[in-house]
Amino acid sequence: MPINLHLWLVPGLCLAGFLLNLVFGRLWGKSIAGAVGVGFSGLALLAALWVAHRWSGAPYIEPHATWFLAGPLRVSFGLFLDPLSLLMMLIVTGVGFLIHLYSLGYMSEEGGFYRYFSLLNLFLFFMLTLVLAGNYLLLFAGWEGVGFASYILIGFFFRRDAAARAGIKAFVVNRIGDFGFLLGLFLIFARFGSFNYQTVFARAATLPVESGWHGPLTVIALLLLVGALGKSAQLPLYIWLPDAMEGPTPVSALIHAATMVTAGVYMIARSAVIYDHSPAARSLVLAIGALTAIFAASIGVLQRDIKRILAYSTISQIGYMFMACGVAAYGAGVFHLMTHAFFKALLFLGAGSVIHAMHGEQDIFRIRSLAPGGLKRYAPITFWTFVIATCAISGIPGFSGYFSKDLILERVFAATSGAGRIWWALGLVAAFLTAFYMFRALFVTFFPAPAGAPESAAHPTGQEPAGAAAAGGHGNPENAPRHALPHESPAVMTIPLLGLAVLAALGGYLNWGDRLLHFLAPAFSPTPNAVAYRPLPPFLTAGVQHALMALTIAVALGGLLLAWVLYRRRPRAAAQWAEAVPGLYRLVFNKYWVDEFFDAVLITPLRAISHWVLWRGVDDGLIAGSLRGIGGGLLKTSDGLRRQISGSLRSYAAWIAAGACAAVIYMGWLTLR
Amino acid sequence: MPTSLMDYLRILPEIILTVFGALILLVEGAARGGSRGRIAGALAFIGSLLALAAGISLIRYPGTAFAGMVRVDSVSIYFHILILATVAVVTLLAMDFLRTDGHPRGEFYALLLFAAVGMGFMVSSDNLILTFIGLEISSISSYVLCAYRRHAPKSTEAALKYLLLGSFATAFFLYGITLLYGASGSVSLPAIGQSLAGKMAAGGLALGSLIPLAAALIFVGLGFKVSAAPFQVWTPDVYEGAPALVTGFISTAAKAAAFVILLRVFYVALRGYSQQWFWLMWVAAILSMTLGNIGALRQTSLKRMLAYSSVAQAGYILVAFAVIAQNPAPRVLPGHAPVSGILAGPGVGAILFYLTVYTAMNLGAFAVIARVANRGERFTSLSDFAGLGKRHPGLALAMTLFLLSLLGVPFTGGFLAKLYIFQSAFQAHLIGLAIVALVNTVIAAWYYLRVVVYMYMRPPEGELPPIASSPAWTLGAACCAVVVLWLGILPGHLLHWLAK
């Protein structure tokens, strides 16, 4: 019997923080509410470290109370720890704690302080439930819980219409994904008779690898993929994530960059055994990942709102993680998930710090024009940490993102051949675009405008940025005090920035000598002794590897260089290029009109049907009408019945006698028949 | 067969209750002044807790006692625990109610304990004569308890009606026992079961022809006790007239005990005739649910409304009885494995779970009513509850919880209790019955939620006298609320136990 790790403490502490602030938050002031929120997330981090310290390395199951029984189904609150969930737990609590700390400063001028912290703690609780669950159903409970927390935190500034709408949009789009996910869960239960990871994986491992699209495991894998697409904002269900930026920026950092949106990747990696049995489903994962990576990256190139740039880059980076899962390099995917959590959280917090410094301004070109001499002069810590994060995400050698992205591209290259290399090529182009738009954001945001730059660089349509300031992520604009000059953020915000900067810079070295991959490998294989760490194919010699590496580096540096030229050296060039291809420019600038497309094809008809057919016709006419009729009839019957019950003893005795006669006659008839 | 110490051990809860009941009467006679009721209340509480402990300890001593008259098996232990816990909670709830209302207290507690003695024998009896005696002990105590507000005409009227109609129904029950004895030559349930099984196997239906008649008559008697339609007519008047806490007690513990007799007689002794009595249960279930819910719609007195609601609740439980009639063969015969046996059949677990939840939520609802009704039970109408959410948020919240559970809203025990019943009905292919039950649940929403609407969305009507604080009541009501929530969120513990 292994030692009891008290795994429940980690989510339990977050739940305690949530409940305390929920119940008492209104009573105690901001300082205590904040201290409780940050304190309990810190305690959860300590508990997570304590667990990691005492963990033996073998998969550990912590059984808890039975949740419910239904026929042959027995679902428990069982928690589960293996390398994968350990890593996720540490990422969630670590990054979560830093963002909690940062929020103390960022949210200090907002109303609903205790509400914010209790919800943030609630999110951590659900996220930890998700990653520590020992069965698919508990995972789903966490999955739905983070969805709820995300919905309510996106709409945190609920007085603002856009925020409320964005919350609803996120919820509805996720619902489409969850529908597929649920069907997948039903199939898992129908096929394996259990939701427990161990049971499911052990049984799945005995099945043959399927070819084609019709095998049971393939169908399960595809349905789970639908859920992952919704949660992780991949094509075509990505549309909710850019709008989710209406939430407070630390929320975007925690939920919509570092943790929740990567839950789809976690779930696929967790279900590695199922995906291993379905090359067809995996090929789809690869294709969607690659397409999303390049699609979102191309949109990011022309965005002007700093948070939206980051949102599209998140979508794009998760695309890389899907690509890795698509070639069964789950370890590489999770590695990128980790580094991404570091640098993307840092980018968002940096952006929050910028927005804080600029009193709610989110348009990068306007930030440049509002900060004379460049923002880097006023906010040096924010600037330098942002530089580190940008280098990391762009894949500049030495920084964390370089290691993980290079690894994914290498694995995709190794696993594909012939026409399949197109996915690898797309990934490479997306890496170039990533470096370009991230350095564009860096140069425009922090550096002074170069001589000869147009006041507000080219944007022929010019519709997008207008609302950005008004709908600023920095809370209710009315609450934000208007100082004259930009300023550096307080220490409570810069310390998390520095902490994340260290992780974003050095996080890649955790995989030095493929140590992280070896550590994670057992999680992707059902039997403890099987070697899940896949050897590379023979054609991938050291020479080829070095060539690929050089290519990745060249691409990243190329993006950097292009951004440097266009936004520092030759500021007019960008506008000229845009004018050269106006159609393409508008297409990309308007994000390929995907939202408009969904609006015209799905939402408008749905609204019309809802209004005229479902509401006016079915609900109001048929259901309410018939209910009014039935209800009235029932009430009349009730009145009649009341008159029958007269209170007279004799009539009661007559009722009973009549009932007895009926029973006796019936039974007598049965006997004599 | 000589009696041994073990025989007495197996009826230890009843012995403890009797001793404490008698002790209360003695002490009450000797004590004077302010200490009178307080000592009686404390003794009753201690006695019920001791009996509860004895009931729990019976888990280690399953078997029969007194030549097979008493059977200690999982069902009897389970219901001993349920009933004795109910008694303990009622004692808590009653402590301050009796004082503010100016009633003598000692007799109340003594009667409560004596009623529990009867119920104890009802659930553990394996012999129809003992069953009858238990039923009478509990019924007669209940009649007196109903008349406890003896200066209120409604209360005495209720008690008189209960007594007369109850005696009427008991006659049917007794007649059924007689016929059963005539047919099988025994009053012991397992013996009756074996004898009937043997007769059926031999094809001798000449004497067996009495059996269906006996079943019908016994069903009439027990149907009265559980207020199943069409034998429910007495329920509204009695439940309305009796003191709210007494109603809470007889509508839960007494009903649960009567349901156990129903289970034992029909499931153990008359198992071979399940195809015949299936339709009795089926018709009674549909009638009870429908008449109960429709009757409740237009009630303005909350006590009367909950009386109809408890008729409907009995109907839901009878659905599960129809289910077990469809699946008559338990995996293990009750006579062979005392602590698992009877629970193994489908539907039986659902009955136990439902009765547990029902006891907690119904008792809780009546506890709140007793409190709001105040001195002399003047405030029991729906309009008296208007604005309760503002005036007494705690009481309103508790009432909402119990009502939502009675309705069967998720995260309350009532939801899962209904779910298991409906599920078992579907599994037994009783689709029609399940659909009627579902439709009835929808109808019930109207009158349960109406109370919630009144409490939270209507302004208070008129002045209500202040409600005195009562820690004992709060503790008792909290117990009910905790059980309702616990079984709604984490039913696993109880389900696991029931499955074993």
Chai-1 contact restraints between the chains, C-beta under 6 A:
chainA,res_idxA,chainB,res_idxB,connection_type,confidence,min_distance_angstrom,max_distance_angstrom,comment,restraint_id
A,A65,B,L490,contact,1.0,0.0,6.0,A-B,restraint_1
A,A65,B,G492,contact,1.0,0.0,6.0,A-B,restraint_2
A,T66,B,G492,contact,1.0,0.0,6.0,A-B,restraint_3
A,T66,B,H496,contact,1.0,0.0,6.0,A-B,restraint_4
A,W67,B,G492,contact,1.0,0.0,6.0,A-B,restraint_5
A,F68,B,P491,contact,1.0,0.0,6.0,A-B,restraint_6
A,F68,B,G492,contact,1.0,0.0,6.0,A-B,restraint_7
A,L69,B,L495,contact,1.0,0.0,6.0,A-B,restraint_8
A,L634,B,I294,contact,1.0,0.0,6.0,A-B,restraint_9
A,L635,B,L297,contact,1.0,0.0,6.0,A-B,restraint_10
A,T637,B,I294,contact,1.0,0.0,6.0,A-B,restraint_11
A,S638,B,I294,contact,1.0,0.0,6.0,A-B,restraint_12
A,S638,B,L297,contact,1.0,0.0,6.0,A-B,restraint_13
A,S638,B,R298,contact,1.0,0.0,6.0,A-B,restraint_14
A,D639,B,R298,contact,1.0,0.0,6.0,A-B,restraint_15
A,L641,B,G295,contact,1.0,0.0,6.0,A-B,restraint_16
A,R642,B,R298,contact,1.0,0.0,6.0,A-B,restraint_17
A,L649,B,K161,contact,1.0,0.0,6.0,A-B,restraint_18
A,Y652,B,L165,contact,1.0,0.0,6.0,A-B,restraint_19
A,Y652,B,V233,contact,1.0,0.0,6.0,A-B,restraint_20
A,Y652,B,W234,contact,1.0,0.0,6.0,A-B,restraint_21
A,A653,B,F168,contact,1.0,0.0,6.0,A-B,restraint_22
A,W655,B,P230,contact,1.0,0.0,6.0,A-B,restraint_23
A,W655,B,V233,contact,1.0,0.0,6.0,A-B,restraint_24
A,I656,B,F231,contact,1.0,0.0,6.0,A-B,restraint_25
A,G659,B,P230,contact,1.0,0.0,6.0,A-B,restraint_26
A,G659,B,F231,contact,1.0,0.0,6.0,A-B,restraint_27
A,A660,B,F172,contact,1.0,0.0,6.0,A-B,restraint_28
A,A660,B,V220,contact,1.0,0.0,6.0,A-B,restraint_29
A,A663,B,A216,contact,1.0,0.0,6.0,A-B,restraint_30
A,A663,B,V220,contact,1.0,0.0,6.0,A-B,restraint_31
A,V664,B,A216,contact,1.0,0.0,6.0,A-B,restraint_32
A,M667,B,P212,contact,1.0,0.0,6.0,A-B,restraint_33
A,M667,B,L213,contact,1.0,0.0,6.0,A-B,restraint_34
A,M667,B,A216,contact,1.0,0.0,6.0,A-B,restraint_35
A,L670,B,P212,contact,1.0,0.0,6.0,A-B,restraint_36
A,L670,B,Q276,contact,1.0,0.0,6.0,A-B,restraint_37
A,T671,B,S209,contact,1.0,0.0,6.0,A-B,restraint_38
A,T671,B,P212,contact,1.0,0.0,6.0,A-B,restraint_39
